[in-house]
Amino acid sequence: MPGSSESRYIRLEVISGKNLRVPSWRIPAGIYVSINVDSRRRWKSAISVLSSDGSVTWGDTVTLPSNASPALSIEIRASYELGRVLGGGEVIEELEISWDEVLDHGDHSFDISFPAVRGVQPSITLKVAVVHAWDNQNGGLINSLVDCEIARDTDAGHARFAAYATSKTVSDLNDAMDDFQLVLNKCPVGHPDRATALTNLAWARLLGYIRNDVEDIDSTTSLFRDALALRPQHHPDHPLSLYNLTQALTWRHSRKSTAADICEAAQLYHELLPLCPEGTYLRSIAAGGNGVDYVIIVCNNLPTDESDEGIHLRRLVLELCPLGHRLRRITLNKLAQAVEARFDHYGSIDDLDTSIQLRRETVSLCPEGHADRDTCLSNLAVSLISRFEHQGNPNDLDEAIFIYEEALHLRPVGHEFRAYSLGNLGDALVCRFNERSDIEDMTRAISLYREALMLRPPGDPHLDTERHNLAHALINRYDKSQVSEDLDEAIDLYRESLRSARLDDPEHYRTLCNLSSVLSSRFMQAQKNEDVEEAIALCQESLAALSSPHPDRFFSYFWLHEAYLSRYRILHDPADLSLAVENSRLASRHSTQGFRLRIIGAFHWTVAAEQHGHGSALEAYSTFFELLDAHLATRSSTTSRREAAAAFRYARTLPADAASCAIRCDNLPHAVELLEQGRGQQWSLASRLRTPVEDLESANPKLAHNYLELSKLVSSAAQSSANITDRAAVDWAAMEYRRLTRQWEGAVAEIRDLPAFSRFLLPPLYADLQAAARQGPAIILIASQYSCSAIVIPTSGDPHHVPLSSVTLTDLTNLKDRFARAIRNASTMSPKLPRNDLIVLLRTVWDEIMLPIVNVLRHDLKLKYCRIWLCPTAAFTSIPLHAAHPFRTNPDGSREPCLEDLYICSYTPTLSALVRSRQTMKKRVTPSFVTIGQGQPGAGKGKALLAVDSELELVHKLVPATAKRTTISGDAATRAGALEALQQNTWVHLACHGKQDPKQPYNSHFVMKDEDLTLLDIMEIDIPHAEFAFLSACHTAVGDEETPDEVIHLAAGLQFSGFKSVIGTLWQVDDSVAKHVVKAFYENMFKDLKDGGAMDCTKAAWALNRATHAVKTTVPLEQRMVFVHIGV
């Protein structure tokens, strides 16, 4: 070597290492290189984390004097601490190489190989250079050789432990444990090296336990646990301490099968994995098959636990299986099973939604051709059917049937699980038959069930399920066809199930209930007393088998109701009727069962109470309305709420029936309250989020702010969900909506705790509703199957009952249909021809409906020409009550006055809607008037309306110059343009095509140039400053066929969005003659404003009244009476 040895130094760069394995198999915190400088000093590289491929990078440099030692003595060591280090760690391998051999490599990096460790030859990469000056780059890395006793004992322990790991000589293990125990004894509580001492001893004991050389695992686990406690979060050795404890717990579980151990291990891995960077050796071990995967597999094999703790564990395990993890699918399935079990026990819809989300992802992980796709599809369909039964959404039922069909296709004849798919699809078809009465569904279901039953040999554990399915289908068919053979076969099938059932069968109660229901049906047919006695006993037995909160107690109560009612109908014992009602009450109020079934139970209660004159009828009606309201509130979108309401089509008449019942009980105020509670629920639910809170803001600003913010969030969630089509996204949106709704309900409950706000957002009392009559009487017209009548609510005092004894619900239905035909016929007639059919019908309306009411107004209330508000229900909503006319002359030759001669008529969808409009009248702003017209709609959107532009020009001229006036028409009259105009103006005149959708009223719309302006669009805007809207378009004030009492139409939507006073139309408008009514209306509306008066929307009803009188000679009857006023 050139140069003198005295001035020569060697700069050594330790670059990296590879194929590094620890002899003892322990997981190191890091790896470092140690070089002996001389007999007293040793240089150590930094401790670097080992990579998953067994490599490590250092990049450290040391400058050594060439005369310090004749050769390079180098060791690779494993450190088990990243923080404070005790001893030198475990030697992986060591090597001595002459300086000449090292320097022969010149300036190039080179590898030094070490003897093999665990079958792999480790190596390190170095680079050397000769320098002639000491550069002191070593800093503090050159240390004196450790000379403290606990460090020497620790290193001795590591050496003996490594020897045991490779040789399996127990004496080496005992020596290692003695060394480590000695160190621990010298590291009392508070000593900085105690955690290291605990861990070293624990690892020696754990390996001994794994090899059956140590019996005690509990004390070993405690040592690891104590060490972890001394290395809390953010300690550099916290991750490794977490891993160490997981190993003790998993090994203890493997021997003792203690579920708590594997659960704790899962929690530790949940904390550990985010702390282990990708690519590190610790990560590869922790995330591997012997690490977290083992824990996931064991957790997935634990019994289903529907407790909160059990589900929390399942969620935690799922988080250990990120997207792409091989165990994610089975883990999703296990969590779904757990939340479904909790739903079955407690009935929370959120659990059911969660399970469906999980099942959808599971299906997505089983593409076509996957061996488990049929099972995953079936599981998803089962959950969808459960949600349908709980909530009644027909989309869930149709989707489930579609999925079951695919699953059955994947299980052809001969498939081991074909019977399951046959039964599942049959169940879904029976559900659909019960909803839609398509006999093909029932016929196919029975065929599927019979095939499934044939596939179950005697002794098959699922034989009973097939019997139940077939029996259930036969009963359903009997209810439609009344073929007694179906009933007898069903009873035989249930009895066979009871005979073959085990006493400890958890589903035994279902058979008891099912057999009870069939026996009650046969009792009604054959009147054999033993049938009904057995039916009652079976239900009582099923109740005894179920815990108090179990959702299925509902069925026991329901069928007890049916059994007692059956016996009452035959034997007429009042005690049976009382028992039937009490069980209806229990069924309807069984809170863990879903709203849908409880609503059905409450409906049966109302029917029984009405039919048999029981005193609980009013309670039954109230219960029904409360449950329906709560059920609709769970729906996140406006359209889904309406669909949910329409699903109970058999209960369509209940609001009017409830009022009729209250009238018969001589309780008129309660009749008004029940009508209001049962009608217009769509508007009521939506308006809760727009309730004025001025008084609350004064009493408690913080609560008011919280309520308003939550109302905005709930409203926003409802609006955003309306446009979602992806089923999984719909489910997620529904869950988010319910989460926000629960927070909103909590805020409402807090408000109700305030002394003056105890009835905040509760159904209004009569005293609250009477505010609707502040400016004139409100008249509710009740069309019930039990009686037809009217209730007149005066400005003050008690309501007045007006019996309409000559009118029945059937009469009103016929009258409604006759009006529709007469209007259609009139539209084809010459304007000058008399409308004889209409005259006859309007005379009927006057004589049989409005005259008795007018007599009360004139003679009892002494009211003359004043405002009145009509609030029709059911069939009354489709009859033009305001146009009632006697079309007769008095003996003196004078014309007998009609309704509009005597009073100024307005309509209101509900009393609450009128009250809300009056409340918001407090906020008046400077008026601005916009006319919106679209006479040239796009292709396929209707014929051109040639009079629109002239109508807009006419209105523009008649509007006072003091108002800011704007016109939007032609290409500018788009959906967006119209919406913006509605929001920015207080008065609106709209002339265009109007389309009422009788099946889906929220799709009713005004036709614009591009897209339609729908009722849903209008409802989603909030315009508290809006005042008046004139809708010169067709069908803007007529509701839908399925839910007439919800009064869902365009005029009501504008009133809801903020317009206090609205002119709408009941049928098609002829734009060529409508302008005459429009002209007369605005002339009367604004005729007193030339002297500087203010525009007043409350004059609209009077102005319309005057206008229809003014155009009698120029406008045909049906075009005069088409316009109606709604609101203040």
Sequence and secondary structure as in RCSB ss.txt:
>XXXX:A:sequence
MPGSSESRYIRLEVISGKNLRVPSWRIPAGIYVSINVDSRRRWKSAISVLSSDGSVTWGDTVTLPSNASPALSIE
IRASYELGRVLGGGEVIEELEISWDEVLDHGDHSFDISFPAVRGVQPSITLKVAVVHAWDNQNGGLINSLVDCEI
ARDTDAGHARFAAYATSKTVSDLNDAMDDFQLVLNKCPVGHPDRATALTNLAWARLLGYIRNDVEDIDSTTSLFR
DALALRPQHHPDHPLSLYNLTQALTWRHSRKSTAADICEAAQLYHELLPLCPEGTYLRSIAAGGNGVDYVIIVCN
NLPTDESDEGIHLRRLVLELCPLGHRLRRITLNKLAQAVEARFDHYGSIDDLDTSIQLRRETVSLCPEGHADRDT
CLSNLAVSLISRFEHQGNPNDLDEAIFIYEEALHLRPVGHEFRAYSLGNLGDALVCRFNERSDIEDMTRAISLYR
EALMLRPPGDPHLDTERHNLAHALINRYDKSQVSEDLDEAIDLYRESLRSARLDDPEHYRTLCNLSSVLSSRFMQ
AQKNEDVEEAIALCQESLAALSSPHPDRFFSYFWLHEAYLSRYRILHDPADLSLAVENSRLASRHSTQGFRLRII
GAFHWTVAAEQHGHGSALEAYSTFFELLDAHLATRSSTTSRREAAAAFRYARTLPADAASCAIRCDNLPHAVELL
EQGRGQQWSLASRLRTPVEDLESANPKLAHNYLELSKLVSSAAQSSANITDRAAVDWAAMEYRRLTRQWEGAVAE
IRDLPAFSRFLLPPLYADLQAAARQGPAIILIASQYSCSAIVIPTSGDPHHVPLSSVTLTDLTNLKDRFARAIRN
ASTMSPKLPRNDLIVLLRTVWDEIMLPIVNVLRHDLKLKYCRIWLCPTAAFTSIPLHAAHPFRTNPDGSREPCLE
DLYICSYTPTLSALVRSRQTMKKRVTPSFVTIGQGQPGAGKGKALLAVDSELELVHKLVPATAKRTTISGDAATR
AGALEALQQNTWVHLACHGKQDPKQPYNSHFVMKDEDLTLLDIMEIDIPHAEFAFLSACHTAVGDEETPDEVIHL
AAGLQFSGFKSVIGTLWQVDDSVAKHVVKAFYENMFKDLKDGGAMDCTKAAWALNRATHAVKTTVPLEQRMVFVH
IGV
>XXXX:A:secstr
  S TTS EEEEEEEEEES   TT    SEEEEEEE SSSEEEE   B  BTTS EEEEEEEEEETTS SEEEEE
EEEES SSS  SS EEEEEEEEEHHHHHTTTTS EEEE   BTTB  EEEEEEEEESS   TTGGGEEE    HH
HHHHHHHHHHHHHHHHH  HHHHHHHHHHHHHHHHTS TT TTHHHHHHHHHHHHHHHHHTTS    HHHHHHHH
HHHHTS TT TTHHHHHHHHHHHHHHHHHHH  HHHHHHHHHHHHHHGGGS TTBHHHHHHTSTTTHHHHHHHHH
TS    SHHHHHHHHHHHHTS TT TTHHHHHHHHHHHHHHHHHHH  HHHHHHHHHHHHHHHHTS TT TTHHH
HHHHHHHHHHHHHHHH  HHHHHHHHHHHHHHHHTS TT TTHHHHHHHHHHHHHHHHHHH  HHHHHHHHHHHH
HHHHTS TT TTHHHHHHHHHHHHHHHHHHH  HHHHHHHHHHHHHHHHH  TT TTHHHHHHHHHHHHHHHHHH
H  HHHHHHHHHHHHHHHHTS TT TTHHHHHHHHHHHHHHHHHHH  HHHHHHHHHHHHHHHT TTS HHHHHH
HHHHHHHHHHHTT TTHHHHHHHHHHHHHHHHHT SSHHHHHHHHHTTGGGTTHHHHHHHHHHHTT HHHHHHHH
HHHS HHHHHHHGGG   HHHHHH HHHHHHHHHHHHHHHHHHHHHTT   HHHHHHHHHHHHHHHHHHHHHHHH
HHTSGGGTTTTS   HHHHGGGGTTS EEEEEE SS EEEEEE SSS  EEEE TT  HHHHHHHHHHHHHHHHH
HTTS TTS  HHHHHHHHHHIIIIIHHHHHIIIIIS   S EEEEEE GGGGGS GGG     B TTS B   HH
HH EEEE S HHHHHHHHHGGG     EEEEEE SS  TTS    TTHHHHHHHHHHHS TTSEEEEEEGGG  H
HHHHHHHHH SEEEEES EE  SSSGGG EE  SSS EEHHHHHT   TT  EEEEESTTSS   SS GGG  SH
HHHHHHHT SEEEEESS   HHHHHHHHHHHHHHHSTTGGGS    GGGHHHHHHHHHHHTTTTS HHHHTTEEE
EE 
